[in-house]
């Protein structure tokens, strides 16, 4: 006898190792059907079945986003990379609780990269022509000379 699948049942519980994980099945065949007929599991992390449960994923996404504000903006990039399936699949409503943290991390990281790039380009390309005589006070390579450190060697 063939086991049928209800059209509304898109969540199936699976035990992997010692933890229970939720698998969200995406029906790619266009309608209901039996297992193995075009269904693929949608995971919140790039690790797939080896990754975190949905509850742990929410905790990680939230903590990566909030810790990015503690002068660790590259955690936003890690958040975007690790939860790439959530960021990439805009139409997937399976992970509505995780998606805001990942999207905000992407926006904050983009803003950080723009600010960092503009600061680097200003100092690298502008230099003394842009800042004038104040340039010698702003650059870091003459701090050792100001403190008298080169003579101690």
N, CA, C and O atoms as a GROMACS GRO file, in nm:
protein
  612
    1UNK      N    1   0.083  -0.118   0.000
    1UNK     CA    2   0.000   0.000   0.000
    1UNK      C    3   0.088   0.124   0.000
    1UNK      O    4   0.187   0.130   0.073
    2UNK      N    5   0.053   0.223  -0.080
    2UNK     CA    6   0.133   0.344  -0.094
    2UNK      C    7   0.090   0.445   0.010
    2UNK      O    8  -0.030   0.467   0.031
    3UNK      N    9   0.187   0.507   0.073
    3UNK     CA   10   0.158   0.609   0.174
    3UNK      C   11   0.137   0.743   0.105
    3UNK      O   12   0.226   0.791   0.036
    4UNK      N   13   0.022   0.803   0.123
    4UNK     CA   14  -0.008   0.932   0.060
    4UNK      C   15   0.043   1.045   0.146
    4UNK      O   16   0.076   1.027   0.263
    5UNK      N   17   0.050   1.161   0.087
    5UNK     CA   18   0.098   1.280   0.156
    5UNK      C   19  -0.010   1.386   0.150
    5UNK      O   20  -0.063   1.415   0.044
    6UNK      N   21  -0.041   1.443   0.265
    6UNK     CA   22  -0.140   1.550   0.267
    6UNK      C   23  -0.080   1.676   0.206
    6UNK      O   24   0.037   1.705   0.230
    7UNK      N   25  -0.158   1.752   0.127
    7UNK     CA   26  -0.102   1.874   0.066
    7UNK      C   27  -0.062   1.979   0.168
    7UNK      O   28   0.032   2.055   0.143
    8UNK      N   29  -0.130   1.986   0.284
    8UNK     CA   30  -0.097   2.088   0.382
    8UNK      C   31   0.017   2.049   0.474
    8UNK      O   32   0.071   2.135   0.544
    9UNK      N   33   0.055   1.924   0.474
    9UNK     CA   34   0.160   1.879   0.566
    9UNK      C   35   0.296   1.902   0.502
    9UNK      O   36   0.348   1.814   0.433
   10UNK      N   37   0.354   2.020   0.525
   10UNK     CA   38   0.483   2.051   0.466
   10UNK      C   39   0.596   2.040   0.566
   10UNK      O   40   0.712   2.068   0.534
   11UNK      N   41   0.564   1.999   0.689
   11UNK     CA   42   0.667   1.983   0.790
   11UNK      C   43   0.668   1.837   0.833
   11UNK      O   44   0.564   1.780   0.866
   12UNK      N   45   0.784   1.779   0.831
   12UNK     CA   46   0.796   1.643   0.877
   12UNK      C   47   0.909   1.638   0.978
   12UNK      O   48   1.012   1.703   0.962
   13UNK      N   49   0.888   1.560   1.082
   13UNK     CA   50   0.987   1.552   1.188
   13UNK      C   51   1.080   1.435   1.161
   13UNK      O   52   1.035   1.326   1.124
   14UNK      N   53   1.209   1.458   1.178
   14UNK     CA   54   1.306   1.354   1.152
   14UNK      C   55   1.408   1.355   1.265
   14UNK      O   56   1.450   1.461   1.310
   15UNK      N   57   1.447   1.237   1.309
   15UNK     CA   58   1.549   1.227   1.412
   15UNK      C   59   1.683   1.203   1.345
   15UNK      O   60   1.701   1.104   1.274
   16UNK      N   61   1.777   1.294   1.366
   16UNK     CA   62   1.911   1.283   1.311
   16UNK      C   63   2.007   1.285   1.430
   16UNK      O   64   2.018   1.386   1.500
   17UNK      N   65   2.075   1.174   1.451
   17UNK     CA   66   2.164   1.168   1.565
   17UNK      C   67   2.084   1.172   1.693
   17UNK      O   68   1.993   1.091   1.712
   18UNK      N   69   2.115   1.265   1.780
   18UNK     CA   70   2.045   1.275   1.908
   18UNK      C   71   1.949   1.392   1.914
   18UNK      O   72   1.891   1.419   2.019
   19UNK      N   73   1.931   1.463   1.804
   19UNK     CA   74   1.842   1.580   1.807
   19UNK      C   75   1.730   1.564   1.709
   19UNK      O   76   1.744   1.499   1.605
   20UNK      N   77   1.618   1.624   1.741
   20UNK     CA   78   1.505   1.627   1.649
   20UNK      C   79   1.515   1.751   1.564
   20UNK      O   80   1.536   1.860   1.617
   21UNK      N   81   1.502   1.736   1.438
   21UNK     CA   82   1.511   1.850   1.346
   21UNK      C   83   1.385   1.856   1.262
   21UNK      O   84   1.324   1.754   1.230
   22UNK      N   85   1.348   1.975   1.225
   22UNK     CA   86   1.234   1.993   1.137
   22UNK      C   87   1.284   2.006   0.995
   22UNK      O   88   1.377   2.082   0.966
   23UNK      N   89   1.224   1.932   0.907
   23UNK     CA   90   1.257   1.941   0.765
   23UNK      C   91   1.139   2.006   0.696
   23UNK      O   92   1.025   1.960   0.709
   24UNK      N   93   1.164   2.109   0.624
   24UNK     CA   94   1.060   2.174   0.546
   24UNK      C   95   1.071   2.119   0.405
   24UNK      O   96   1.175   2.133   0.340
   25UNK      N   97   0.966   2.057   0.358
   25UNK     CA   98   0.969   1.998   0.225
   25UNK      C   99   0.914   2.098   0.125
   25UNK      O  100   0.806   2.154   0.143
   26UNK      N  101   0.989   2.118   0.020
   26UNK     CA  102   0.945   2.205  -0.088
   26UNK      C  103   0.900   2.116  -0.202
   26UNK      O  104   0.978   2.036  -0.254
   27UNK      N  105   0.777   2.131  -0.242
   27UNK     CA  106   0.722   2.048  -0.348
   27UNK      C  107   0.759   2.109  -0.482
   27UNK      O  108   0.709   2.215  -0.518
   28UNK      N  109   0.845   2.041  -0.556
   28UNK     CA  110   0.888   2.094  -0.685
   28UNK      C  111   0.812   2.034  -0.801
   28UNK      O  112   0.832   2.073  -0.916
   29UNK      N  113   0.722   1.939  -0.772
   29UNK     CA  114   0.650   1.876  -0.882
   29UNK      C  115   0.522   1.951  -0.917
   29UNK      O  116   0.458   1.919  -1.017
   30UNK      N  117   0.485   2.050  -0.836
   30UNK     CA  118   0.369   2.131  -0.868
   30UNK      C  119   0.243   2.087  -0.797
   30UNK      O  120   0.145   2.162  -0.798
   31UNK      N  121   0.240   1.974  -0.737
   31UNK     CA  122   0.122   1.928  -0.666
   31UNK      C  123   0.163   1.831  -0.559
   31UNK      O  124   0.281   1.805  -0.538
   32UNK      N  125   0.061   1.778  -0.491
   32UNK     CA  126   0.089   1.680  -0.388
   32UNK      C  127   0.138   1.551  -0.452
   32UNK      O  128   0.119   1.530  -0.572
   33UNK      N  129   0.200   1.468  -0.376
   33UNK     CA  130   0.249   1.342  -0.430
   33UNK      C  131   0.310   1.261  -0.319
   33UNK      O  132   0.293   1.293  -0.201
   34UNK      N  133   0.378   1.159  -0.356
   34UNK     CA  134   0.440   1.076  -0.256
   34UNK      C  135   0.582   1.119  -0.235
   34UNK      O  136   0.640   1.190  -0.317
   35UNK      N  137   0.638   1.076  -0.125
   35UNK     CA  138   0.776   1.112  -0.094
   35UNK      C  139   0.867   1.056  -0.201
   35UNK      O  140   0.850   0.942  -0.244
   36UNK      N  141   0.963   1.135  -0.243
   36UNK     CA  142   1.056   1.091  -0.347
   36UNK      C  143   1.012   1.131  -0.486
   36UNK      O  144   1.077   1.094  -0.583
   37UNK      N  145   0.902   1.205  -0.498
   37UNK     CA  146   0.855   1.244  -0.630
   37UNK      C  147   0.880   1.392  -0.654
   37UNK      O  148   0.788   1.464  -0.696
   38UNK      N  149   1.003   1.439  -0.630
   38UNK     CA  150   1.036   1.577  -0.658
   38UNK      C  151   1.039   1.666  -0.537
   38UNK      O  152   1.048   1.788  -0.551
   39UNK      N  153   1.031   1.610  -0.417
   39UNK     CA  154   1.037   1.690  -0.296
   39UNK      C  155   1.181   1.706  -0.254
   39UNK      O  156   1.260   1.612  -0.262
   40UNK      N  157   1.217   1.826  -0.210
   40UNK     CA  158   1.350   1.848  -0.158
   40UNK      C  159   1.340   1.920  -0.024
   40UNK      O  160   1.250   2.001  -0.003
   41UNK      N  161   1.430   1.889   0.064
   41UNK     CA  162   1.429   1.951   0.196
   41UNK      C  163   1.494   2.088   0.189
   41UNK      O  164   1.596   2.105   0.123
   42UNK      N  165   1.434   2.185   0.255
   42UNK     CA  166   1.486   2.320   0.262
   42UNK      C  167   1.540   2.340   0.402
   42UNK      O  168   1.466   2.330   0.500
   43UNK      N  169   1.669   2.367   0.412
   43UNK     CA  170   1.735   2.384   0.541
   43UNK      C  171   1.772   2.530   0.559
   43UNK      O  172   1.797   2.600   0.461
   44UNK      N  173   1.775   2.578   0.683
   44UNK     CA  174   1.807   2.720   0.705
   44UNK      C  175   1.956   2.752   0.690
   44UNK      O  176   1.991   2.868   0.673
   45UNK      N  177   2.044   2.652   0.697
   45UNK     CA  178   2.188   2.677   0.693
   45UNK      C  179   2.251   2.612   0.572
   45UNK      O  180   2.190   2.528   0.507
   46UNK      N  181   2.374   2.652   0.540
   46UNK     CA  182   2.444   2.593   0.428
   46UNK      C  183   2.490   2.451   0.457
   46UNK      O  184   2.531   2.379   0.366
   47UNK      N  185   2.484   2.410   0.584
   47UNK     CA  186   2.524   2.275   0.622
   47UNK      C  187   2.423   2.170   0.584
   47UNK      O  188   2.455   2.051   0.582
   48UNK      N  189   2.302   2.211   0.553
   48UNK     CA  190   2.198   2.115   0.518
   48UNK      C  191   2.161   2.030   0.638
   48UNK      O  192   2.135   2.081   0.747
   49UNK      N  193   2.159   1.900   0.618
   49UNK     CA  194   2.116   1.807   0.723
   49UNK      C  195   2.212   1.807   0.842
   49UNK      O  196   2.174   1.769   0.952
   50UNK      N  197   2.336   1.851   0.822
   50UNK     CA  198   2.433   1.854   0.931
   50UNK      C  199   2.422   1.982   1.014
   50UNK      O  200   2.485   1.994   1.118
   51UNK      N  201   2.343   2.076   0.968
   51UNK     CA  202   2.334   2.206   1.032
   51UNK      C  203   2.251   2.205   1.159
   51UNK      O  204   2.231   2.101   1.221
   52UNK      N  205   2.204   2.322   1.196
   52UNK     CA  206   2.133   2.343   1.321
   52UNK      C  207   1.984   2.319   1.303
   52UNK      O  208   1.932   2.322   1.192
   53UNK      N  209   1.916   2.295   1.414
   53UNK     CA  210   1.771   2.290   1.410
   53UNK      C  211   1.718   2.430   1.388
   53UNK      O  212   1.793   2.528   1.394
   54UNK      N  213   1.590   2.441   1.363
   54UNK     CA  214   1.533   2.573   1.335
   54UNK      C  215   1.539   2.663   1.458
   54UNK      O  216   1.562   2.784   1.446
   55UNK      N  217   1.520   2.606   1.577
   55UNK     CA  218   1.526   2.685   1.699
   55UNK      C  219   1.667   2.736   1.723
   55UNK      O  220   1.686   2.854   1.755
   56UNK      N  221   1.766   2.650   1.709
   56UNK     CA  222   1.906   2.691   1.727
   56UNK      C  223   1.948   2.789   1.618
   56UNK      O  224   2.026   2.881   1.644
   57UNK      N  225   1.897   2.771   1.498
   57UNK     CA  226   1.927   2.864   1.388
   57UNK      C  227   1.879   3.004   1.421
   57UNK      O  228   1.948   3.102   1.394
   58UNK      N  229   1.761   3.013   1.480
   58UNK     CA  230   1.708   3.144   1.520
   58UNK      C  231   1.797   3.207   1.626
   58UNK      O  232   1.825   3.327   1.620
   59UNK      N  233   1.843   3.128   1.722
   59UNK     CA  234   1.932   3.180   1.825
   59UNK      C  235   2.063   3.230   1.765
   59UNK      O  236   2.111   3.338   1.801
   60UNK      N  237   2.122   3.153   1.674
   60UNK     CA  238   2.249   3.192   1.612
   60UNK      C  239   2.232   3.316   1.525
   60UNK      O  240   2.315   3.407   1.531
   61UNK      N  241   2.127   3.320   1.445
   61UNK     CA  242   2.106   3.435   1.357
   61UNK      C  243   2.089   3.562   1.439
   61UNK      O  244   2.144   3.666   1.405
   62UNK      N  245   2.013   3.553   1.547
   62UNK     CA  246   1.992   3.669   1.633
   62UNK      C  247   2.122   3.712   1.700
   62UNK      O  248   2.154   3.831   1.704
   63UNK      N  249   2.199   3.616   1.753
   63UNK     CA  250   2.322   3.653   1.824
   63UNK      C  251   2.428   3.708   1.728
   63UNK      O  252   2.499   3.801   1.763
   64UNK      N  253   2.439   3.651   1.607
   64UNK     CA  254   2.534   3.704   1.509
   64UNK      C  255   2.496   3.847   1.471
   64UNK      O  256   2.583   3.934   1.458
   65UNK      N  257   2.366   3.872   1.454
   65UNK     CA  258   2.322   4.006   1.417
   65UNK      C  259   2.353   4.107   1.529
   65UNK      O  260   2.409   4.213   1.503
   66UNK      N  261   2.318   4.073   1.651
   66UNK     CA  262   2.338   4.167   1.762
   66UNK      C  263   2.485   4.185   1.795
   66UNK      O  264   2.527   4.296   1.828
   67UNK      N  265   2.564   4.080   1.789
   67UNK     CA  266   2.707   4.091   1.819
   67UNK      C  267   2.783   4.166   1.711
   67UNK      O  268   2.894   4.214   1.736
   68UNK      N  269   2.726   4.178   1.594
   68UNK     CA  270   2.788   4.259   1.490
   68UNK      C  271   2.797   4.405   1.528
   68UNK      O  272   2.885   4.476   1.479
   69UNK      N  273   2.708   4.451   1.615
   69UNK     CA  274   2.711   4.590   1.660
   69UNK      C  275   2.820   4.613   1.765
   69UNK      O  276   2.851   4.728   1.796
   70UNK      N  277   2.877   4.508   1.820
   70UNK     CA  278   2.983   4.520   1.922
   70UNK      C  279   3.120   4.525   1.855
   70UNK      O  280   3.212   4.455   1.896
   71UNK      N  281   3.132   4.608   1.753
   71UNK     CA  282   3.256   4.626   1.678
   71UNK      C  283   3.307   4.496   1.617
   71UNK      O  284   3.428   4.478   1.601
   72UNK      N  285   3.216   4.406   1.581
   72UNK     CA  286   3.249   4.281   1.512
   72UNK      C  287   3.164   4.268   1.386
   72UNK      O  288   3.087   4.173   1.374
   73UNK      N  289   3.176   4.363   1.293
   73UNK     CA  290   3.086   4.362   1.178
   73UNK      C  291   3.104   4.242   1.085
   73UNK      O  292   3.017   4.215   1.003
   74UNK      N  293   3.215   4.171   1.096
   74UNK     CA  294   3.231   4.056   1.009
   74UNK      C  295   3.141   3.940   1.053
   74UNK      O  296   3.124   3.844   0.978
   75UNK      N  297   3.083   3.948   1.172
   75UNK     CA  298   2.983   3.850   1.211
   75UNK      C  299   2.858   3.863   1.124
   75UNK      O  300   2.786   3.765   1.104
   76UNK      N  301   2.832   3.984   1.074
   76UNK     CA  302   2.721   4.000   0.980
   76UNK      C  303   2.748   3.923   0.853
   76UNK      O  304   2.657   3.862   0.796
   77UNK      N  305   2.872   3.924   0.807
   77UNK     CA  306   2.907   3.848   0.687
   77UNK      C  307   2.896   3.699   0.714
   77UNK      O  308   2.848   3.624   0.628
   78UNK      N  309   2.939   3.654   0.831
   78UNK     CA  310   2.926   3.513   0.867
   78UNK      C  311   2.778   3.474   0.872
   78UNK      O  312   2.741   3.366   0.828
   79UNK      N  313   2.696   3.561   0.926
   79UNK     CA  314   2.552   3.536   0.933
   79UNK      C  315   2.493   3.520   0.793
   79UNK      O  316   2.412   3.430   0.769
   80UNK      N  317   2.534   3.606   0.702
   80UNK     CA  318   2.483   3.598   0.564
   80UNK      C  319   2.531   3.471   0.495
   80UNK      O  320   2.455   3.407   0.422
   81UNK      N  321   2.655   3.435   0.517
   81UNK     CA  322   2.708   3.314   0.454
   81UNK      C  323   2.643   3.189   0.513
   81UNK      O  324   2.599   3.101   0.438
   82UNK      N  325   2.637   3.180   0.644
   82UNK     CA  326   2.588   3.059   0.707
   82UNK      C  327   2.439   3.037   0.680
   82UNK      O  328   2.395   2.923   0.664
   83UNK      N  329   2.362   3.145   0.674
   83UNK     CA  330   2.220   3.134   0.647
   83UNK      C  331   2.188   3.177   0.503
   83UNK      O  332   2.084   3.238   0.478
   84UNK      N  333   2.277   3.145   0.412
   84UNK     CA  334   2.258   3.180   0.271
   84UNK      C  335   2.128   3.125   0.213
   84UNK      O  336   2.062   3.198   0.139
   85UNK      N  337   2.088   3.001   0.243
   85UNK     CA  338   1.960   2.953   0.188
   85UNK      C  339   1.841   3.039   0.232
   85UNK      O  340   1.747   3.057   0.154
   86UNK      N  341   1.843   3.092   0.353
   86UNK     CA  342   1.734   3.178   0.400
   86UNK      C  343   1.741   3.312   0.328
   86UNK      O  344   1.637   3.367   0.291
   87UNK      N  345   1.860   3.365   0.307
   87UNK     CA  346   1.877   3.494   0.240
   87UNK      C  347   1.842   3.484   0.092
   87UNK      O  348   1.784   3.577   0.036
   88UNK      N  349   1.876   3.374   0.031
   88UNK     CA  350   1.859   3.358  -0.112
   88UNK      C  351   1.714   3.331  -0.153
   88UNK      O  352   1.668   3.384  -0.254
   89UNK      N  353   1.642   3.251  -0.076
   89UNK     CA  354   1.506   3.213  -0.112
   89UNK      C  355   1.406   3.312  -0.054
   89UNK      O  356   1.356   3.295   0.057
   90UNK      N  357   1.377   3.414  -0.130
   90UNK     CA  358   1.285   3.518  -0.086
   90UNK      C  359   1.142   3.464  -0.077
   90UNK      O  360   1.066   3.506   0.009
   91UNK      N  361   1.107   3.373  -0.165
   91UNK     CA  362   0.970   3.322  -0.168
   91UNK      C  363   0.944   3.216  -0.062
   91UNK      O  364   0.828   3.186  -0.034
   92UNK      N  365   1.047   3.160  -0.004
   92UNK     CA  366   1.031   3.056   0.097
   92UNK      C  367   0.987   3.118   0.228
   92UNK      O  368   1.060   3.198   0.287
   93UNK      N  369   0.867   3.083   0.273
   93UNK     CA  370   0.814   3.138   0.397
   93UNK      C  371   0.836   3.045   0.515
   93UNK      O  372   0.779   3.066   0.622
   94UNK      N  373   0.918   2.944   0.497
   94UNK     CA  374   0.940   2.847   0.603
   94UNK      C  375   1.017   2.904   0.720
   94UNK      O  376   0.997   2.862   0.834
   95UNK      N  377   1.103   3.000   0.694
   95UNK     CA  378   1.190   3.052   0.799
   95UNK      C  379   1.167   3.202   0.818
   95UNK      O  380   1.261   3.281   0.812
   96UNK      N  381   1.043   3.239   0.841
   96UNK     CA  382   1.007   3.380   0.856
   96UNK      C  383   1.069   3.443   0.980
   96UNK      O  384   1.089   3.565   0.982
   97UNK      N  385   1.098   3.365   1.083
   97UNK     CA  386   1.157   3.422   1.204
   97UNK      C  387   1.306   3.449   1.188
   97UNK      O  388   1.359   3.540   1.251
   98UNK      N  389   1.374   3.371   1.106
   98UNK     CA  390   1.518   3.383   1.087
   98UNK      C  391   1.551   3.491   0.984
   98UNK      O  392   1.649   3.564   0.999
   99UNK      N  393   1.470   3.500   0.881
   99UNK     CA  394   1.498   3.588   0.767
   99UNK      C  395   1.523   3.734   0.804
   99UNK      O  396   1.616   3.793   0.748
  100UNK      N  397   1.447   3.798   0.894
  100UNK     CA  398   1.475   3.940   0.924
  100UNK      C  399   1.616   3.962   0.978
  100UNK      O  400   1.680   4.062   0.944
  101UNK      N  401   1.666   3.873   1.061
  101UNK     CA  402   1.801   3.889   1.116
  101UNK      C  403   1.906   3.874   1.007
  101UNK      O  404   2.007   3.945   1.007
  102UNK      N  405   1.884   3.783   0.914
  102UNK     CA  406   1.982   3.761   0.807
  102UNK      C  407   1.980   3.876   0.708
  102UNK      O  408   2.086   3.921   0.664
  103UNK      N  409   1.863   3.925   0.674
  103UNK     CA  410   1.853   4.039   0.581
  103UNK      C  411   1.913   4.164   0.644
  103UNK      O  412   1.985   4.239   0.577
  104UNK      N  413   1.884   4.188   0.771
  104UNK     CA  414   1.942   4.304   0.839
  104UNK      C  415   2.094   4.293   0.849
  104UNK      O  416   2.165   4.393   0.839
  105UNK      N  417   2.143   4.171   0.870
  105UNK     CA  418   2.288   4.150   0.872
  105UNK      C  419   2.349   4.185   0.737
  105UNK      O  420   2.456   4.246   0.731
  106UNK      N  421   2.282   4.146   0.629
  106UNK     CA  422   2.333   4.176   0.495
  106UNK      C  423   2.336   4.327   0.472
  106UNK      O  424   2.432   4.380   0.416
  107UNK      N  425   2.232   4.397   0.515
  107UNK     CA  426   2.226   4.542   0.497
  107UNK      C  427   2.334   4.611   0.581
  107UNK      O  428   2.404   4.700   0.532
  108UNK      N  429   2.348   4.570   0.706
  108UNK     CA  430   2.449   4.631   0.793
  108UNK      C  431   2.590   4.604   0.742
  108UNK      O  432   2.676   4.692   0.748
  109UNK      N  433   2.615   4.483   0.692
  109UNK     CA  434   2.748   4.453   0.640
  109UNK      C  435   2.776   4.534   0.514
  109UNK      O  436   2.889   4.580   0.494
  110UNK      N  437   2.677   4.552   0.431
  110UNK     CA  438   2.695   4.634   0.310
  110UNK      C  439   2.727   4.779   0.348
  110UNK      O  440   2.814   4.841   0.287
  111UNK      N  441   2.657   4.833   0.446
  111UNK     CA  442   2.686   4.969   0.492
  111UNK      C  443   2.827   4.978   0.549
  111UNK      O  444   2.899   5.074   0.522
  112UNK      N  445   2.867   4.877   0.627
  112UNK     CA  446   3.002   4.874   0.684
  112UNK      C  447   3.108   4.872   0.574
  112UNK      O  448   3.207   4.944   0.582
  113UNK      N  449   3.088   4.790   0.471
  113UNK     CA  450   3.185   4.780   0.361
  113UNK      C  451   3.193   4.912   0.285
  113UNK      O  452   3.302   4.954   0.246
  114UNK      N  453   3.081   4.977   0.265
  114UNK     CA  454   3.081   5.106   0.194
  114UNK      C  455   3.158   5.211   0.276
  114UNK      O  456   3.239   5.285   0.221
  115UNK      N  457   3.132   5.217   0.406
  115UNK     CA  458   3.203   5.314   0.492
  115UNK      C  459   3.352   5.283   0.500
  115UNK      O  460   3.435   5.374   0.493
  116UNK      N  461   3.387   5.156   0.515
  116UNK     CA  462   3.528   5.118   0.522
  116UNK      C  463   3.600   5.148   0.391
  116UNK      O  464   3.712   5.198   0.392
  117UNK      N  465   3.536   5.117   0.280
  117UNK     CA  466   3.598   5.142   0.149
  117UNK      C  467   3.618   5.291   0.125
  117UNK      O  468   3.722   5.333   0.074
  118UNK      N  469   3.518   5.371   0.162
  118UNK     CA  470   3.534   5.516   0.141
  118UNK      C  471   3.643   5.572   0.230
  118UNK      O  472   3.717   5.661   0.188
  119UNK      N  473   3.655   5.523   0.352
  119UNK     CA  474   3.761   5.569   0.442
  119UNK      C  475   3.898   5.530   0.388
  119UNK      O  476   3.991   5.612   0.387
  120UNK      N  477   3.912   5.406   0.343
  120UNK     CA  478   4.040   5.360   0.289
  120UNK      C  479   4.077   5.437   0.164
  120UNK      O  480   4.192   5.479   0.149
  121UNK      N  481   3.982   5.455   0.073
  121UNK     CA  482   4.011   5.528  -0.050
  121UNK      C  483   4.044   5.675  -0.022
  121UNK      O  484   4.129   5.733  -0.090
  122UNK      N  485   3.977   5.735   0.074
  122UNK     CA  486   4.007   5.875   0.108
  122UNK      C  487   4.151   5.890   0.154
  122UNK      O  488   4.221   5.980   0.109
  123UNK      N  489   4.195   5.801   0.242
  123UNK     CA  490   4.332   5.812   0.292
  123UNK      C  491   4.435   5.764   0.191
  123UNK      O  492   4.544   5.821   0.183
  124UNK      N  493   4.402   5.660   0.114
  124UNK     CA  494   4.499   5.606   0.018
  124UNK      C  495   4.517   5.697  -0.103
  124UNK      O  496   4.629   5.721  -0.147
  125UNK      N  497   4.407   5.748  -0.156
  125UNK     CA  498   4.416   5.830  -0.277
  125UNK      C  499   4.432   5.979  -0.247
  125UNK      O  500   4.500   6.050  -0.320
  126UNK      N  501   4.369   6.025  -0.139
  126UNK     CA  502   4.376   6.167  -0.106
  126UNK      C  503   4.510   6.207  -0.050
  126UNK      O  504   4.578   6.295  -0.103
  127UNK      N  505   4.547   6.142   0.058
  127UNK     CA  506   4.676   6.167   0.120
  127UNK      C  507   4.701   6.312   0.155
  127UNK      O  508   4.611   6.384   0.199
  128UNK      N  509   4.823   6.354   0.134
  128UNK     CA  510   4.865   6.489   0.171
  128UNK      C  511   4.801   6.595   0.082
  128UNK      O  512   4.782   6.709   0.125
  129UNK      N  513   4.767   6.558  -0.042
  129UNK     CA  514   4.701   6.655  -0.130
  129UNK      C  515   4.563   6.692  -0.076
  129UNK      O  516   4.521   6.807  -0.089
  130UNK      N  517   4.494   6.597  -0.016
  130UNK     CA  518   4.359   6.622   0.034
  130UNK      C  519   4.360   6.688   0.172
  130UNK      O  520   4.280   6.778   0.198
  131UNK      N  521   4.449   6.644   0.260
  131UNK     CA  522   4.448   6.691   0.398
  131UNK      C  523   4.547   6.802   0.426
  131UNK      O  524   4.536   6.869   0.529
  132UNK      N  525   4.642   6.823   0.338
  132UNK     CA  526   4.741   6.929   0.358
  132UNK      C  527   4.839   6.897   0.470
  132UNK      O  528   4.876   6.780   0.487
  133UNK      N  529   4.882   6.997   0.546
  133UNK     CA  530   4.983   6.973   0.650
  133UNK      C  531   4.931   6.889   0.768
  133UNK      O  532   5.011   6.835   0.844
  134UNK      N  533   4.801   6.876   0.783
  134UNK     CA  534   4.744   6.794   0.891
  134UNK      C  535   4.772   6.646   0.865
  134UNK      O  536   4.765   6.564   0.957
  135UNK      N  537   4.802   6.613   0.742
  135UNK     CA  538   4.826   6.473   0.704
  135UNK      C  539   4.935   6.409   0.790
  135UNK      O  540   4.924   6.292   0.827
  136UNK      N  541   5.038   6.484   0.820
  136UNK     CA  542   5.148   6.428   0.898
  136UNK      C  543   5.105   6.393   1.040
  136UNK      O  544   5.169   6.310   1.104
  137UNK      N  545   5.000   6.455   1.090
  137UNK     CA  546   4.948   6.422   1.223
  137UNK      C  547   4.849   6.305   1.219
  137UNK      O  548   4.828   6.238   1.320
  138UNK      N  549   4.789   6.282   1.102
  138UNK     CA  550   4.687   6.178   1.091
  138UNK      C  551   4.744   6.040   1.063
  138UNK      O  552   4.687   5.940   1.106
  139UNK      N  553   4.854   6.033   0.992
  139UNK     CA  554   4.906   5.902   0.951
  139UNK      C  555   4.966   5.828   1.069
  139UNK      O  556   5.017   5.888   1.163
  140UNK      N  557   4.960   5.697   1.062
  140UNK     CA  558   5.006   5.613   1.172
  140UNK      C  559   5.153   5.572   1.160
  140UNK      O  560   5.214   5.530   1.259
  141UNK      N  561   5.211   5.584   1.042
  141UNK     CA  562   5.347   5.533   1.026
  141UNK      C  563   5.452   5.620   1.094
  141UNK      O  564   5.566   5.577   1.109
  142UNK      N  565   5.416   5.739   1.135
  142UNK     CA  566   5.515   5.821   1.204
  142UNK      C  567   5.490   5.828   1.355
  142UNK      O  568   5.551   5.910   1.423
  143UNK      N  569   5.401   5.746   1.407
  143UNK     CA  570   5.376   5.742   1.551
  143UNK      C  571   5.500   5.695   1.625
  143UNK      O  572   5.533   5.747   1.732
  144UNK      N  573   5.569   5.596   1.569
  144UNK     CA  574   5.691   5.547   1.633
  144UNK      C  575   5.795   5.657   1.641
  144UNK      O  576   5.866   5.668   1.741
  145UNK      N  577   5.806   5.738   1.539
  145UNK     CA  578   5.902   5.850   1.540
  145UNK      C  579   5.862   5.954   1.646
  145UNK      O  580   5.948   6.010   1.714
  146UNK      N  581   5.731   5.980   1.659
  146UNK     CA  582   5.685   6.077   1.757
  146UNK      C  583   5.715   6.031   1.899
  146UNK      O  584   5.748   6.113   1.985
  147UNK      N  585   5.704   5.900   1.923
  147UNK     CA  586   5.727   5.846   2.057
  147UNK      C  587   5.874   5.813   2.084
  147UNK      O  588   5.910   5.774   2.195
  148UNK      N  589   5.957   5.826   1.983
  148UNK     CA  590   6.099   5.799   1.997
  148UNK      C  591   6.133   5.650   2.005
  148UNK      O  592   6.234   5.613   2.064
  149UNK      N  593   6.049   5.566   1.946
  149UNK     CA  594   6.070   5.422   1.952
  149UNK      C  595   6.175   5.369   1.857
  149UNK      O  596   6.236   5.267   1.890
  150UNK      N  597   6.202   5.430   1.740
  150UNK     CA  598   6.303   5.372   1.650
  150UNK      C  599   6.444   5.372   1.708
  150UNK      O  600   6.526   5.291   1.666
  151UNK      N  601   6.475   5.459   1.801
  151UNK     CA  602   6.610   5.469   1.855
  151UNK      C  603   6.641   5.363   1.960
  151UNK      O  604   6.757   5.348   1.998
  152UNK      N  605   6.542   5.290   2.008
  152UNK     CA  606   6.567   5.194   2.114
  152UNK      C  607   6.624   5.063   2.062
  152UNK      O  608   6.673   4.983   2.142
  153UNK      N  609   6.621   5.039   1.935
  153UNK     CA  610   6.671   4.913   1.880
  153UNK      C  611   6.818   4.917   1.858
  153UNK      O  612   6.876   4.818   1.812
   0.00000   0.00000   0.00000
